[in-house]
């Protein structure tokens, strides 16, 4: 009865609670990336590296992107393993031509589908098995390194005890609203997984730019525990093997990779639905942290509007102002670090958009993943 009498105050209190939880994430987690400064290395060590790329009918992307991987400024021994997974296009012949010029290119030809192993995991496993070096650097055929120092910068992340290095896989800056939304969503995902890693709670990486030791792969029996799941060769594997002591991040702009984003809303929604279908398999603590953040982010603006109508609007807007100022500072500094500074003026739009975003993609958590990776 008392709740009914003071329902306006209850709405305001719930709004304040949601705001406090959001501020907790920004100040407790995301500020770690915003103010992150890598420790200066006493000496640069170049360890032998095996780059592993899987391709299925990626002839056009191989022509555009593979040379950027093959001409890396890395003097120590390295190889580029390209797994041709049952392609029907000209991928095989392109690899043969490139092999004549680049002796460090190592083709792995697959001519049969793997039974009972869904998605990209089998070709990636074959590539890793073929790797001669302990340090693995993974990217995709539709990615190109942002600089000739990508290999060196990612390798610099390794130090004593480090076995996993998380990089940033950015998208090219093109015109249009969809491009900005795709790039913001990519930034927002990186803000979370990199901040959590800095907080000692690593939970995922992206296959567009990821490195780990071959021993980690062998020690954990590869993808055997997730073979039945079509996706997850990057995020679920890292969710399993990454710890607070063996994982670090590299955010140097020269260490980024660049991909061409989807050109239509339908293609992008399909892509994101596939990605989100693996999140249900994360460890329970990760699902709790991510779920609470998403839920409060989704509820923030509806509660803001309702509280402003039924309670003192100027008090409600004051609470909003505090949250938005903290958020703006952290986003500004982080976007500058990840070379996404042009997105910052759109912050209020993106913040409101996230409520719509969750409505679109929450159903993906309950969908059965597709079997094929391409």
HELIX and SHEET records of a PDB file:
HELIX    1   1 UNK A    2  UNK A    5  1                                   4    
HELIX    2   2 UNK A    7  UNK A   25  1                                  19    
HELIX    3   3 UNK A   26  UNK A   30  3                                   5    
HELIX    4   4 UNK A   31  UNK A   34  1                                   4    
HELIX    5   5 UNK A   59  UNK A   61  1                                   3    
HELIX    6   6 UNK A   62  UNK A   66  3                                   5    
HELIX    7   7 UNK A   67  UNK A   70  1                                   4    
HELIX    8   8 UNK A   91  UNK A  101  1                                  11    
HELIX    9   9 UNK A  121  UNK A  130  1                                  10    
HELIX   10  10 UNK A  150  UNK A  155  1                                   6    
HELIX   11  11 UNK A  177  UNK A  198  1                                  22    
HELIX   12  12 UNK A  214  UNK A  219  1                                   6    
HELIX   13  13 UNK A  224  UNK A  226  5                                   3    
HELIX   14  14 UNK A  235  UNK A  241  1                                   7    
HELIX   15  15 UNK A  253  UNK A  255  5                                   3    
HELIX   16  16 UNK A  265  UNK A  276  1                                  12    
HELIX   17  17 UNK A  279  UNK A  281  5                                   3    
HELIX   18  18 UNK A  284  UNK A  310  1                                  27    
HELIX   19  19 UNK A  313  UNK A  337  1                                  25    
HELIX   20  20 UNK A  341  UNK A  346  5                                   6    
HELIX   21  21 UNK A  347  UNK A  361  1                                  15    
HELIX   22  22 UNK A  362  UNK A  366  5                                   5    
SHEET    1   A 7 UNK A 105  UNK A 110  0                                        
SHEET    2   A 7 UNK A  78  UNK A  85  1                                        
SHEET    3   A 7 UNK A  49  UNK A  55  1                                        
SHEET    4   A 7 UNK A 135  UNK A 138  1                                        
SHEET    5   A 7 UNK A 210  UNK A 213 -1                                        
SHEET    6   A 7 UNK A 164  UNK A 166 -1                                        
SHEET    7   A 7 UNK A 247  UNK A 249  1                                        
SHEET    1   B 3 UNK A 143  UNK A 145  0                                        
SHEET    2   B 3 UNK A 257  UNK A 259 -1                                        
SHEET    3   B 3 UNK A 169  UNK A 171  1                                        
END                                                                             
